[in-house]
Amino acid sequence: MRGVKLLAVCLYLAAAATVVVRAEDPYFHHVWNVTYGTVSPLGVPQQVILINGQFPGPNVNSTSNNNVIINVFNNLDEPFLLTWNGIQHRKNCWQDGTPGTMCPIMPGTNFTYHFQPKDQIGSYFYYPSTAMHRAAGGFGGLRVNSRLLIPVPYADPEDDYTVLIGDWYTKSHTQLKKFLDGGRTLGRPDGILINGKSGKGDGSDAPLFTLKPGKTYRLRICNVGLKTSLNFRIQNHKLKLVEMEGSHVLQNDYDSLDVHVGQCYGTILSADQQAKDYYMVASSRFLKSVITTTGLLRYEGGKGPASSQLPPGPVGWAWSLNQFRSYRWNLTASAARPNPQGSYHYGKINITRTIKLVNTQGKVDGKLRYALNGISHTDPETPLKLAEYFGIGDKVFKYDSITDNPTPEQIKSIKILPNVLNITHRTFVEVVFENHEKSVQSWHLDGYSFFAVAVEPGTWTPEKRKNYNLLDAVSRHTVQVYPKCWAAILLTFDNCGMWNIRSENSERRYLGQQMYASVLSPEKSLRDEYNMPETSLQCGLVKGMPKPNPYAGA
């Protein structure tokens, strides 16, 4: 009997030990030194932003729920922040890295980010959110792998590659900032890069990736550029789309993919062609003249150069809209948790609020500004979240300076001020982006994924809801809106914090086409939101102020 009791105690202790081990998710530490350096992406030497001497910056390779610790040393001559595009930072906007949530890292100092991609998987990237630093680099890939116990709906690939495509300017980020500050646009980009390089296209380029014949590879394709939608394709190969911004999708093969600014697509590439070289091609979309670049793929042991005849890209935005309509959520695949993605029936939830956001442009005091519903956002010296948390929000901003359904008169004149929406916690909200302009827009929401249920020509009315996809729209964090079109998204605002809604077009964001959504915890409880970390920086009006009483509860 005593032996049985001893065995029971041992089993209990073993179980308890297992619980302790699983209670703390793994930690991965990184130290990043941010510096200036000189490279020649388009053949012209220019100053860029390096991270640990790299351009683009290092890939962050994580797994769902890992603790990612990144100690960033700012060796630039300007304040600096990094934002983690698509990472939701559940209950933790303190790590989001936008000027509305955090004080910048001052020159010669450092700050340690600590975040978890809680219950997330997928392909993302990071980039600088301060000034026009994104125009100088400082960006890199960020992948969140599925935990080993949770199956993914495709066979394990031979390798996993990040493909960062984006437009590029040879002028410095400081010069581009001066253009915008002076009321000018950035103009046409000078070229396009693939992983920080522009191919010569004459067969002399070193291969970006080498493939083994007969194997499959994961390609995570992200548009990290400033303003240009791009089309990506590979000679003689199809791309099987398997994941989009954190969601598994129904797997269709595409000859090419339109990737709008801020978007990431996870694809599977089969090395099933003749063993030789092939070009990856990235070309501009919706510009008067097409800009193209190449990157070389090489088959291991292959013989023969890549063909100089590049596959043509698509023409017109109707093609792109039809491609968007072909994307469908995979309702049977597991997500970051071992349950089907489609177990969340978003189409059966009643909408509690509709917010229509109309993008416009105009001049204020003779200088170009961009706006949403007539408000052109400006970042105050005191980050919005800090002002709200310290109880002095009324000294920095006002909630709801815009109306949910603006009139034509309200959007004609532009006012410059902080633009903050007050959103009730856990409400199910419909947001409509309406684009009356001639250029393609790309919209992103921090802290969330949303269901992109429709993109349609014309203007939105409530009757247009009959065209919504209420079954299997992809859950994602970025949506494009074509000229003279609208897009509708649905989401539950269940993640407390101050979250950036922005144009991913950098000149539009810099000149005011962004805003913040404040989602407050009604109980001020740790169940809903983490306290401000002890390591958080304080600036502006809250510099030197004692921290408020911490939230309690769990």
FENHUSUL-V883925 format. One record per residue. N is the residue number from 1. RES is the residue in one small letter. SS is DSSP state (alpha for helix, beta for strand, coil for the rest). PSI is psi in whole degrees, 0 to 359 (999 if undefined). D_FIRST is the distance of its C-alpha to the first C-alpha in whole Angstrom. Layout:
BEGIN
n:N res:RES ss:SS psi:PSI d_first:D_FIRST
n:N res:RES ss:SS psi:PSI d_first:D_FIRST
END
This chain:
BEGIN
n:1 res:m ss:coil psi:318 d_first:0
n:2 res:r ss:alpha psi:322 d_first:4
n:3 res:g ss:alpha psi:322 d_first:5
n:4 res:v ss:alpha psi:317 d_first:5
n:5 res:k ss:alpha psi:318 d_first:6
n:6 res:l ss:alpha psi:318 d_first:9
n:7 res:l ss:alpha psi:318 d_first:10
n:8 res:a ss:alpha psi:318 d_first:11
n:9 res:v ss:alpha psi:316 d_first:13
n:10 res:c ss:alpha psi:317 d_first:14
n:11 res:l ss:alpha psi:320 d_first:15
n:12 res:y ss:alpha psi:314 d_first:17
n:13 res:l ss:alpha psi:322 d_first:19
n:14 res:a ss:alpha psi:317 d_first:20
n:15 res:a ss:alpha psi:318 d_first:21
n:16 res:a ss:alpha psi:319 d_first:23
n:17 res:a ss:alpha psi:321 d_first:24
n:18 res:t ss:alpha psi:318 d_first:26
n:19 res:v ss:alpha psi:317 d_first:27
n:20 res:v ss:alpha psi:317 d_first:29
n:21 res:v ss:alpha psi:318 d_first:30
n:22 res:r ss:alpha psi:342 d_first:32
n:23 res:a ss:alpha psi:332 d_first:33
n:24 res:e ss:coil psi:116 d_first:36
n:25 res:d ss:coil psi:155 d_first:38
n:26 res:p ss:coil psi:150 d_first:40
n:27 res:y ss:beta psi:139 d_first:43
n:28 res:f ss:beta psi:119 d_first:46
n:29 res:h ss:beta psi:138 d_first:49
n:30 res:h ss:beta psi:146 d_first:53
n:31 res:v ss:beta psi:122 d_first:56
n:32 res:w ss:beta psi:126 d_first:59
n:33 res:n ss:beta psi:117 d_first:62
n:34 res:v ss:beta psi:119 d_first:65
n:35 res:t ss:beta psi:169 d_first:68
n:36 res:y ss:beta psi:152 d_first:72
n:37 res:g ss:beta psi:172 d_first:73
n:38 res:t ss:beta psi:123 d_first:76
n:39 res:v ss:beta psi:174 d_first:75
n:40 res:s ss:coil psi:71 d_first:78
n:41 res:p ss:coil psi:326 d_first:76
n:42 res:l ss:coil psi:24 d_first:79
n:43 res:g ss:coil psi:0 d_first:81
n:44 res:v ss:coil psi:121 d_first:82
n:45 res:p ss:coil psi:132 d_first:81
n:46 res:q ss:beta psi:159 d_first:79
n:47 res:q ss:beta psi:131 d_first:77
n:48 res:v ss:beta psi:169 d_first:73
n:49 res:i ss:beta psi:125 d_first:70
n:50 res:l ss:beta psi:147 d_first:67
n:51 res:i ss:beta psi:116 d_first:63
n:52 res:n ss:coil psi:39 d_first:62
n:53 res:g ss:coil psi:6 d_first:66
n:54 res:q ss:beta psi:142 d_first:65
n:55 res:f ss:coil psi:118 d_first:67
n:56 res:p ss:coil psi:175 d_first:66
n:57 res:g ss:coil psi:173 d_first:63
n:58 res:p ss:coil psi:149 d_first:59
n:59 res:n ss:coil psi:138 d_first:57
n:60 res:v ss:beta psi:117 d_first:54
n:61 res:n ss:beta psi:108 d_first:51
n:62 res:s ss:beta psi:175 d_first:48
n:63 res:t ss:beta psi:151 d_first:45
n:64 res:s ss:coil psi:130 d_first:44
n:65 res:n ss:coil psi:359 d_first:43
n:66 res:n ss:coil psi:149 d_first:43
n:67 res:n ss:beta psi:116 d_first:45
n:68 res:v ss:beta psi:117 d_first:48
n:69 res:i ss:beta psi:118 d_first:50
n:70 res:i ss:beta psi:112 d_first:53
n:71 res:n ss:beta psi:110 d_first:55
n:72 res:v ss:beta psi:119 d_first:59
n:73 res:f ss:beta psi:118 d_first:62
n:74 res:n ss:beta psi:103 d_first:65
n:75 res:n ss:coil psi:18 d_first:68
n:76 res:l ss:coil psi:180 d_first:70
n:77 res:d ss:coil psi:15 d_first:73
n:78 res:e ss:coil psi:157 d_first:72
n:79 res:p ss:coil psi:151 d_first:69
n:80 res:f ss:beta psi:143 d_first:67
n:81 res:l ss:coil psi:152 d_first:64
n:82 res:l ss:beta psi:138 d_first:62
n:83 res:t ss:beta psi:151 d_first:60
n:84 res:w ss:beta psi:87 d_first:58
n:85 res:n ss:beta psi:109 d_first:59
n:86 res:g ss:coil psi:342 d_first:57
n:87 res:i ss:coil psi:128 d_first:54
n:88 res:q ss:coil psi:342 d_first:53
n:89 res:h ss:coil psi:58 d_first:51
n:90 res:r ss:coil psi:125 d_first:49
n:91 res:k ss:coil psi:18 d_first:50
n:92 res:n ss:coil psi:57 d_first:51
n:93 res:c ss:alpha psi:352 d_first:55
n:94 res:w ss:alpha psi:341 d_first:55
n:95 res:q ss:alpha psi:8 d_first:55
n:96 res:d ss:coil psi:335 d_first:57
n:97 res:g ss:coil psi:30 d_first:60
n:98 res:t ss:coil psi:155 d_first:63
n:99 res:p ss:coil psi:342 d_first:66
n:100 res:g ss:coil psi:349 d_first:65
n:101 res:t ss:coil psi:339 d_first:61
n:102 res:m ss:coil psi:149 d_first:61
n:103 res:c ss:coil psi:144 d_first:64
n:104 res:p ss:coil psi:159 d_first:65
n:105 res:i ss:beta psi:115 d_first:64
n:106 res:m ss:coil psi:158 d_first:67
n:107 res:p ss:coil psi:138 d_first:69
n:108 res:g ss:coil psi:7 d_first:67
n:109 res:t ss:coil psi:177 d_first:64
n:110 res:n ss:beta psi:161 d_first:61
n:111 res:f ss:beta psi:142 d_first:58
n:112 res:t ss:beta psi:115 d_first:54
n:113 res:y ss:beta psi:142 d_first:54
n:114 res:h ss:beta psi:109 d_first:50
n:115 res:f ss:beta psi:159 d_first:49
n:116 res:q ss:beta psi:129 d_first:47
n:117 res:p ss:coil psi:75 d_first:48
n:118 res:k ss:coil psi:123 d_first:45
n:119 res:d ss:coil psi:41 d_first:45
n:120 res:q ss:coil psi:150 d_first:48
n:121 res:i ss:coil psi:169 d_first:49
n:122 res:g ss:beta psi:190 d_first:52
n:123 res:s ss:beta psi:125 d_first:56
n:124 res:y ss:beta psi:182 d_first:57
n:125 res:f ss:beta psi:167 d_first:59
n:126 res:y ss:beta psi:158 d_first:60
n:127 res:y ss:beta psi:164 d_first:64
n:128 res:p ss:beta psi:138 d_first:65
n:129 res:s ss:coil psi:359 d_first:66
n:130 res:t ss:coil psi:147 d_first:69
n:131 res:a ss:coil psi:226 d_first:73
n:132 res:m ss:coil psi:35 d_first:73
n:133 res:h ss:alpha psi:332 d_first:71
n:134 res:r ss:alpha psi:334 d_first:70
n:135 res:a ss:alpha psi:349 d_first:73
n:136 res:a ss:alpha psi:359 d_first:73
n:137 res:g ss:beta psi:221 d_first:69
n:138 res:g ss:coil psi:11 d_first:66
n:139 res:f ss:coil psi:160 d_first:64
n:140 res:g ss:beta psi:169 d_first:61
n:141 res:g ss:beta psi:150 d_first:59
n:142 res:l ss:beta psi:110 d_first:55
n:143 res:r ss:beta psi:143 d_first:53
n:144 res:v ss:beta psi:110 d_first:50
n:145 res:n ss:beta psi:155 d_first:48
n:146 res:s ss:coil psi:144 d_first:45
n:147 res:r ss:coil psi:151 d_first:41
n:148 res:l ss:coil psi:329 d_first:40
n:149 res:l ss:coil psi:349 d_first:38
n:150 res:i ss:coil psi:117 d_first:41
n:151 res:p ss:coil psi:150 d_first:43
n:152 res:v ss:coil psi:153 d_first:47
n:153 res:p ss:coil psi:40 d_first:50
n:154 res:y ss:coil psi:158 d_first:51
n:155 res:a ss:coil psi:150 d_first:50
n:156 res:d ss:coil psi:126 d_first:49
n:157 res:p ss:coil psi:166 d_first:53
n:158 res:e ss:coil psi:324 d_first:54
n:159 res:d ss:beta psi:171 d_first:55
n:160 res:d ss:beta psi:117 d_first:55
n:161 res:y ss:beta psi:141 d_first:59
n:162 res:t ss:beta psi:130 d_first:60
n:163 res:v ss:beta psi:105 d_first:64
n:164 res:l ss:beta psi:113 d_first:65
n:165 res:i ss:beta psi:149 d_first:69
n:166 res:g ss:beta psi:154 d_first:71
n:167 res:d ss:beta psi:163 d_first:75
n:168 res:w ss:beta psi:145 d_first:76
n:169 res:y ss:coil psi:143 d_first:79
n:170 res:t ss:coil psi:344 d_first:81
n:171 res:k ss:coil psi:152 d_first:82
n:172 res:s ss:coil psi:162 d_first:79
n:173 res:h ss:alpha psi:329 d_first:77
n:174 res:t ss:alpha psi:323 d_first:79
n:175 res:q ss:alpha psi:319 d_first:82
n:176 res:l ss:alpha psi:322 d_first:80
n:177 res:k ss:alpha psi:321 d_first:79
n:178 res:k ss:alpha psi:322 d_first:83
n:179 res:f ss:alpha psi:309 d_first:84
n:180 res:l ss:alpha psi:317 d_first:82
n:181 res:d ss:alpha psi:331 d_first:82
n:182 res:g ss:coil psi:1 d_first:86
n:183 res:g ss:coil psi:10 d_first:86
n:184 res:r ss:coil psi:159 d_first:86
n:185 res:t ss:coil psi:171 d_first:83
n:186 res:l ss:coil psi:337 d_first:82
n:187 res:g ss:coil psi:195 d_first:84
n:188 res:r ss:coil psi:136 d_first:83
n:189 res:p ss:coil psi:158 d_first:80
n:190 res:d ss:coil psi:342 d_first:82
n:191 res:g ss:beta psi:187 d_first:79
n:192 res:i ss:beta psi:142 d_first:76
n:193 res:l ss:beta psi:149 d_first:73
n:194 res:i ss:beta psi:114 d_first:70
n:195 res:n ss:coil psi:45 d_first:67
n:196 res:g ss:coil psi:7 d_first:70
n:197 res:k ss:beta psi:152 d_first:72
n:198 res:s ss:coil psi:119 d_first:75
n:199 res:g ss:coil psi:145 d_first:76
n:200 res:k ss:coil psi:331 d_first:80
n:201 res:g ss:coil psi:14 d_first:79
n:202 res:d ss:coil psi:13 d_first:81
n:203 res:g ss:coil psi:355 d_first:79
n:204 res:s ss:coil psi:353 d_first:78
n:205 res:d ss:coil psi:144 d_first:75
n:206 res:a ss:coil psi:143 d_first:72
n:207 res:p ss:coil psi:139 d_first:69
n:208 res:l ss:coil psi:325 d_first:67
n:209 res:f ss:beta psi:148 d_first:64
n:210 res:t ss:beta psi:130 d_first:64
n:211 res:l ss:beta psi:147 d_first:63
n:212 res:k ss:coil psi:129 d_first:61
n:213 res:p ss:coil psi:137 d_first:63
n:214 res:g ss:coil psi:352 d_first:61
n:215 res:k ss:coil psi:165 d_first:58
n:216 res:t ss:beta psi:153 d_first:58
n:217 res:y ss:beta psi:144 d_first:58
n:218 res:r ss:beta psi:124 d_first:57
n:219 res:l ss:beta psi:119 d_first:60
n:220 res:r ss:beta psi:110 d_first:59
n:221 res:i ss:beta psi:117 d_first:63
n:222 res:c ss:beta psi:137 d_first:63
n:223 res:n ss:beta psi:103 d_first:67
n:224 res:v ss:coil psi:13 d_first:67
n:225 res:g ss:coil psi:187 d_first:71
n:226 res:l ss:coil psi:319 d_first:73
n:227 res:k ss:coil psi:353 d_first:74
n:228 res:t ss:coil psi:126 d_first:75
n:229 res:s ss:coil psi:142 d_first:73
n:230 res:l ss:beta psi:151 d_first:73
n:231 res:n ss:beta psi:135 d_first:72
n:232 res:f ss:beta psi:136 d_first:70
n:233 res:r ss:beta psi:164 d_first:71
n:234 res:i ss:beta psi:132 d_first:70
n:235 res:q ss:coil psi:130 d_first:73
n:236 res:n ss:coil psi:11 d_first:72
n:237 res:h ss:beta psi:150 d_first:68
n:238 res:k ss:coil psi:155 d_first:67
n:239 res:l ss:beta psi:123 d_first:64
n:240 res:k ss:beta psi:112 d_first:61
n:241 res:l ss:beta psi:123 d_first:60
n:242 res:v ss:beta psi:340 d_first:56
n:243 res:e ss:beta psi:146 d_first:56
n:244 res:m ss:beta psi:111 d_first:58
n:245 res:e ss:coil psi:42 d_first:57
n:246 res:g ss:coil psi:3 d_first:53
n:247 res:s ss:beta psi:136 d_first:53
n:248 res:h ss:beta psi:139 d_first:53
n:249 res:v ss:beta psi:163 d_first:56
n:250 res:l ss:beta psi:136 d_first:57
n:251 res:q ss:beta psi:106 d_first:58
n:252 res:n ss:beta psi:151 d_first:62
n:253 res:d ss:beta psi:136 d_first:64
n:254 res:y ss:beta psi:141 d_first:67
n:255 res:d ss:coil psi:328 d_first:70
n:256 res:s ss:beta psi:162 d_first:70
n:257 res:l ss:beta psi:131 d_first:68
n:258 res:d ss:beta psi:123 d_first:70
n:259 res:v ss:beta psi:111 d_first:68
n:260 res:h ss:coil psi:164 d_first:69
n:261 res:v ss:coil psi:130 d_first:69
n:262 res:g ss:coil psi:355 d_first:65
n:263 res:q ss:coil psi:153 d_first:64
n:264 res:c ss:beta psi:134 d_first:61
n:265 res:y ss:beta psi:132 d_first:61
n:266 res:g ss:beta psi:122 d_first:58
n:267 res:t ss:beta psi:163 d_first:59
n:268 res:i ss:beta psi:127 d_first:59
n:269 res:l ss:beta psi:126 d_first:61
n:270 res:s ss:beta psi:126 d_first:61
n:271 res:a ss:coil psi:71 d_first:63
n:272 res:d ss:coil psi:18 d_first:65
n:273 res:q ss:coil psi:178 d_first:68
n:274 res:q ss:coil psi:138 d_first:71
n:275 res:a ss:coil psi:102 d_first:70
n:276 res:k ss:coil psi:197 d_first:72
n:277 res:d ss:beta psi:150 d_first:72
n:278 res:y ss:beta psi:152 d_first:72
n:279 res:y ss:beta psi:133 d_first:73
n:280 res:m ss:beta psi:140 d_first:71
n:281 res:v ss:beta psi:131 d_first:73
n:282 res:a ss:beta psi:125 d_first:73
n:283 res:s ss:beta psi:153 d_first:76
n:284 res:s ss:beta psi:153 d_first:77
n:285 res:r ss:coil psi:146 d_first:77
n:286 res:f ss:coil psi:21 d_first:80
n:287 res:l ss:coil psi:157 d_first:82
n:288 res:k ss:coil psi:321 d_first:86
n:289 res:s ss:coil psi:140 d_first:86
n:290 res:v ss:coil psi:134 d_first:82
n:291 res:i ss:coil psi:134 d_first:81
n:292 res:t ss:beta psi:146 d_first:79
n:293 res:t ss:beta psi:168 d_first:77
n:294 res:t ss:beta psi:159 d_first:75
n:295 res:g ss:beta psi:143 d_first:72
n:296 res:l ss:beta psi:133 d_first:71
n:297 res:l ss:beta psi:136 d_first:68
n:298 res:r ss:beta psi:132 d_first:68
n:299 res:y ss:beta psi:134 d_first:67
n:300 res:e ss:coil psi:127 d_first:65
n:301 res:g ss:coil psi:6 d_first:68
n:302 res:g ss:coil psi:158 d_first:70
n:303 res:k ss:coil psi:130 d_first:74
n:304 res:g ss:coil psi:139 d_first:77
n:305 res:p ss:coil psi:166 d_first:77
n:306 res:a ss:coil psi:147 d_first:76
n:307 res:s ss:coil psi:141 d_first:79
n:308 res:s ss:coil psi:349 d_first:81
n:309 res:q ss:coil psi:107 d_first:82
n:310 res:l ss:coil psi:144 d_first:79
n:311 res:p ss:coil psi:135 d_first:77
n:312 res:p ss:coil psi:151 d_first:79
n:313 res:g ss:coil psi:168 d_first:77
n:314 res:p ss:coil psi:166 d_first:78
n:315 res:v ss:coil psi:138 d_first:80
n:316 res:g ss:coil psi:157 d_first:80
n:317 res:w ss:alpha psi:343 d_first:78
n:318 res:a ss:alpha psi:324 d_first:77
n:319 res:w ss:alpha psi:316 d_first:76
n:320 res:s ss:alpha psi:320 d_first:73
n:321 res:l ss:alpha psi:318 d_first:73
n:322 res:n ss:alpha psi:325 d_first:72
n:323 res:q ss:alpha psi:317 d_first:69
n:324 res:f ss:alpha psi:318 d_first:68
n:325 res:r ss:alpha psi:342 d_first:68
n:326 res:s ss:coil psi:349 d_first:66
n:327 res:y ss:coil psi:133 d_first:63
n:328 res:r ss:coil psi:141 d_first:60
n:329 res:w ss:beta psi:138 d_first:56
n:330 res:n ss:coil psi:102 d_first:54
n:331 res:l ss:coil psi:344 d_first:52
n:332 res:t ss:coil psi:350 d_first:49
n:333 res:a ss:coil psi:148 d_first:48
n:334 res:s ss:beta psi:148 d_first:45
n:335 res:a ss:coil psi:214 d_first:46
n:336 res:a ss:coil psi:338 d_first:44
n:337 res:r ss:coil psi:157 d_first:42
n:338 res:p ss:coil psi:59 d_first:40
n:339 res:n ss:coil psi:152 d_first:42
n:340 res:p ss:beta psi:144 d_first:46
n:341 res:q ss:alpha psi:323 d_first:49
n:342 res:g ss:alpha psi:5 d_first:50
n:343 res:s ss:alpha psi:350 d_first:48
n:344 res:y ss:coil psi:106 d_first:50
n:345 res:h ss:coil psi:79 d_first:53
n:346 res:y ss:alpha psi:332 d_first:55
n:347 res:g ss:alpha psi:351 d_first:58
n:348 res:k ss:alpha psi:7 d_first:57
n:349 res:i ss:coil psi:138 d_first:57
n:350 res:n ss:coil psi:133 d_first:60
n:351 res:i ss:coil psi:128 d_first:62
n:352 res:t ss:coil psi:343 d_first:62
n:353 res:r ss:beta psi:140 d_first:65
n:354 res:t ss:beta psi:125 d_first:67
n:355 res:i ss:beta psi:119 d_first:69
n:356 res:k ss:beta psi:126 d_first:72
n:357 res:l ss:beta psi:115 d_first:72
n:358 res:v ss:beta psi:121 d_first:76
n:359 res:n ss:beta psi:135 d_first:77
n:360 res:t ss:beta psi:167 d_first:80
n:361 res:q ss:beta psi:154 d_first:82
n:362 res:g ss:beta psi:192 d_first:85
n:363 res:k ss:beta psi:139 d_first:87
n:364 res:v ss:beta psi:121 d_first:86
n:365 res:d ss:coil psi:38 d_first:89
n:366 res:g ss:coil psi:3 d_first:90
n:367 res:k ss:beta psi:146 d_first:87
n:368 res:l ss:beta psi:133 d_first:85
n:369 res:r ss:beta psi:153 d_first:81
n:370 res:y ss:beta psi:149 d_first:79
n:371 res:a ss:beta psi:163 d_first:77
n:372 res:l ss:beta psi:120 d_first:75
n:373 res:n ss:coil psi:36 d_first:77
n:374 res:g ss:coil psi:358 d_first:79
n:375 res:i ss:beta psi:126 d_first:77
n:376 res:s ss:beta psi:113 d_first:77
n:377 res:h ss:coil psi:142 d_first:74
n:378 res:t ss:coil psi:141 d_first:74
n:379 res:d ss:coil psi:120 d_first:71
n:380 res:p ss:coil psi:165 d_first:72
n:381 res:e ss:coil psi:326 d_first:71
n:382 res:t ss:coil psi:117 d_first:68
n:383 res:p ss:coil psi:140 d_first:65
n:384 res:l ss:alpha psi:316 d_first:65
n:385 res:k ss:alpha psi:319 d_first:61
n:386 res:l ss:alpha psi:318 d_first:62
n:387 res:a ss:alpha psi:318 d_first:64
n:388 res:e ss:alpha psi:315 d_first:62
n:389 res:y ss:alpha psi:324 d_first:59
n:390 res:f ss:coil psi:3 d_first:61
n:391 res:g ss:coil psi:21 d_first:63
n:392 res:i ss:coil psi:28 d_first:66
n:393 res:g ss:alpha psi:323 d_first:67
n:394 res:d ss:alpha psi:344 d_first:70
n:395 res:k ss:alpha psi:350 d_first:72
n:396 res:v ss:coil psi:322 d_first:71
n:397 res:f ss:coil psi:169 d_first:71
n:398 res:k ss:coil psi:141 d_first:71
n:399 res:y ss:beta psi:151 d_first:69
n:400 res:d ss:coil psi:53 d_first:70
n:401 res:s ss:coil psi:343 d_first:74
n:402 res:i ss:coil psi:159 d_first:74
n:403 res:t ss:coil psi:158 d_first:74
n:404 res:d ss:coil psi:334 d_first:72
n:405 res:n ss:coil psi:84 d_first:75
n:406 res:p ss:coil psi:148 d_first:78
n:407 res:t ss:coil psi:161 d_first:81
n:408 res:p ss:alpha psi:325 d_first:84
n:409 res:e ss:alpha psi:323 d_first:85
n:410 res:q ss:alpha psi:333 d_first:82
n:411 res:i ss:alpha psi:354 d_first:81
n:412 res:k ss:alpha psi:312 d_first:85
n:413 res:s ss:coil psi:143 d_first:85
n:414 res:i ss:coil psi:130 d_first:82
n:415 res:k ss:beta psi:142 d_first:81
n:416 res:i ss:beta psi:115 d_first:79
n:417 res:l ss:coil psi:164 d_first:76
n:418 res:p ss:coil psi:135 d_first:72
n:419 res:n ss:coil psi:106 d_first:71
n:420 res:v ss:beta psi:123 d_first:68
n:421 res:l ss:beta psi:139 d_first:66
n:422 res:n ss:beta psi:113 d_first:64
n:423 res:i ss:beta psi:130 d_first:61
n:424 res:t ss:coil psi:134 d_first:59
n:425 res:h ss:coil psi:134 d_first:55
n:426 res:r ss:coil psi:22 d_first:54
n:427 res:t ss:coil psi:150 d_first:57
n:428 res:f ss:beta psi:114 d_first:58
n:429 res:v ss:beta psi:143 d_first:61
n:430 res:e ss:beta psi:125 d_first:64
n:431 res:v ss:beta psi:128 d_first:66
n:432 res:v ss:beta psi:122 d_first:69
n:433 res:f ss:beta psi:120 d_first:71
n:434 res:e ss:beta psi:124 d_first:75
n:435 res:n ss:beta psi:104 d_first:77
n:436 res:h ss:coil psi:2 d_first:81
n:437 res:e ss:coil psi:179 d_first:82
n:438 res:k ss:coil psi:358 d_first:83
n:439 res:s ss:coil psi:155 d_first:80
n:440 res:v ss:coil psi:134 d_first:76
n:441 res:q ss:beta psi:155 d_first:74
n:442 res:s ss:beta psi:120 d_first:70
n:443 res:w ss:beta psi:141 d_first:68
n:444 res:h ss:beta psi:146 d_first:64
n:445 res:l ss:beta psi:122 d_first:62
n:446 res:d ss:coil psi:155 d_first:59
n:447 res:g ss:coil psi:355 d_first:56
n:448 res:y ss:coil psi:164 d_first:55
n:449 res:s ss:coil psi:154 d_first:56
n:450 res:f ss:beta psi:166 d_first:58
n:451 res:f ss:beta psi:113 d_first:59
n:452 res:a ss:beta psi:94 d_first:63
n:453 res:v ss:beta psi:342 d_first:64
n:454 res:a ss:beta psi:144 d_first:68
n:455 res:v ss:beta psi:120 d_first:70
n:456 res:e ss:beta psi:154 d_first:74
n:457 res:p ss:beta psi:158 d_first:77
n:458 res:g ss:coil psi:201 d_first:79
n:459 res:t ss:coil psi:152 d_first:78
n:460 res:w ss:coil psi:140 d_first:75
n:461 res:t ss:coil psi:160 d_first:75
n:462 res:p ss:alpha psi:333 d_first:73
n:463 res:e ss:alpha psi:339 d_first:74
n:464 res:k ss:alpha psi:349 d_first:73
n:465 res:r ss:alpha psi:338 d_first:69
n:466 res:k ss:alpha psi:344 d_first:70
n:467 res:n ss:alpha psi:359 d_first:70
n:468 res:y ss:coil psi:146 d_first:66
n:469 res:n ss:coil psi:103 d_first:64
n:470 res:l ss:coil psi:15 d_first:61
n:471 res:l ss:coil psi:304 d_first:58
n:472 res:d ss:coil psi:38 d_first:58
n:473 res:a ss:coil psi:145 d_first:60
n:474 res:v ss:coil psi:135 d_first:58
n:475 res:s ss:beta psi:118 d_first:56
n:476 res:r ss:beta psi:183 d_first:58
n:477 res:h ss:coil psi:2 d_first:59
n:478 res:t ss:beta psi:140 d_first:63
n:479 res:v ss:beta psi:141 d_first:66
n:480 res:q ss:beta psi:151 d_first:69
n:481 res:v ss:beta psi:118 d_first:72
n:482 res:y ss:coil psi:166 d_first:75
n:483 res:p ss:coil psi:138 d_first:79
n:484 res:k ss:coil psi:36 d_first:80
n:485 res:c ss:beta psi:176 d_first:77
n:486 res:w ss:beta psi:159 d_first:74
n:487 res:a ss:beta psi:144 d_first:70
n:488 res:a ss:beta psi:137 d_first:67
n:489 res:i ss:beta psi:152 d_first:64
n:490 res:l ss:beta psi:139 d_first:61
n:491 res:l ss:beta psi:158 d_first:58
n:492 res:t ss:beta psi:123 d_first:55
n:493 res:f ss:coil psi:78 d_first:56
n:494 res:d ss:coil psi:8 d_first:52
n:495 res:n ss:coil psi:102 d_first:52
n:496 res:c ss:coil psi:144 d_first:54
n:497 res:g ss:beta psi:186 d_first:56
n:498 res:m ss:beta psi:115 d_first:60
n:499 res:w ss:beta psi:135 d_first:60
n:500 res:n ss:beta psi:127 d_first:63
n:501 res:i ss:beta psi:118 d_first:65
n:502 res:r ss:beta psi:152 d_first:68
n:503 res:s ss:beta psi:133 d_first:70
n:504 res:e ss:coil psi:354 d_first:69
n:505 res:n ss:coil psi:112 d_first:73
n:506 res:s ss:alpha psi:324 d_first:73
n:507 res:e ss:alpha psi:326 d_first:76
n:508 res:r ss:alpha psi:318 d_first:76
n:509 res:r ss:alpha psi:313 d_first:73
n:510 res:y ss:alpha psi:324 d_first:74
n:511 res:l ss:coil psi:26 d_first:77
n:512 res:g ss:coil psi:356 d_first:75
n:513 res:q ss:coil psi:70 d_first:74
n:514 res:q ss:beta psi:171 d_first:70
n:515 res:m ss:beta psi:179 d_first:68
n:516 res:y ss:beta psi:147 d_first:65
n:517 res:a ss:beta psi:119 d_first:63
n:518 res:s ss:beta psi:119 d_first:61
n:519 res:v ss:beta psi:107 d_first:58
n:520 res:l ss:coil psi:146 d_first:57
n:521 res:s ss:coil psi:119 d_first:53
n:522 res:p ss:coil psi:329 d_first:54
n:523 res:e ss:coil psi:356 d_first:51
n:524 res:k ss:coil psi:57 d_first:52
n:525 res:s ss:beta psi:148 d_first:48
n:526 res:l ss:coil psi:345 d_first:46
n:527 res:r ss:coil psi:329 d_first:45
n:528 res:d ss:coil psi:329 d_first:48
n:529 res:e ss:coil psi:143 d_first:49
n:530 res:y ss:coil psi:154 d_first:48
n:531 res:n ss:coil psi:160 d_first:50
n:532 res:m ss:coil psi:124 d_first:53
n:533 res:p ss:coil psi:149 d_first:52
n:534 res:e ss:coil psi:332 d_first:52
n:535 res:t ss:coil psi:356 d_first:54
n:536 res:s ss:coil psi:144 d_first:56
n:537 res:l ss:coil psi:149 d_first:60
n:538 res:q ss:coil psi:135 d_first:62
n:539 res:c ss:coil psi:176 d_first:66
n:540 res:g ss:alpha psi:220 d_first:69
n:541 res:l ss:alpha psi:339 d_first:69
n:542 res:v ss:alpha psi:1 d_first:65
n:543 res:k ss:coil psi:126 d_first:66
n:544 res:g ss:coil psi:353 d_first:64
n:545 res:m ss:coil psi:143 d_first:63
n:546 res:p ss:coil psi:145 d_first:60
n:547 res:k ss:coil psi:144 d_first:57
n:548 res:p ss:coil psi:164 d_first:57
n:549 res:n ss:coil psi:133 d_first:53
n:550 res:p ss:coil psi:155 d_first:51
n:551 res:y ss:coil psi:152 d_first:49
n:552 res:a ss:beta psi:179 d_first:46
n:553 res:g ss:coil psi:174 d_first:43
n:554 res:a ss:coil psi:999 d_first:41
END
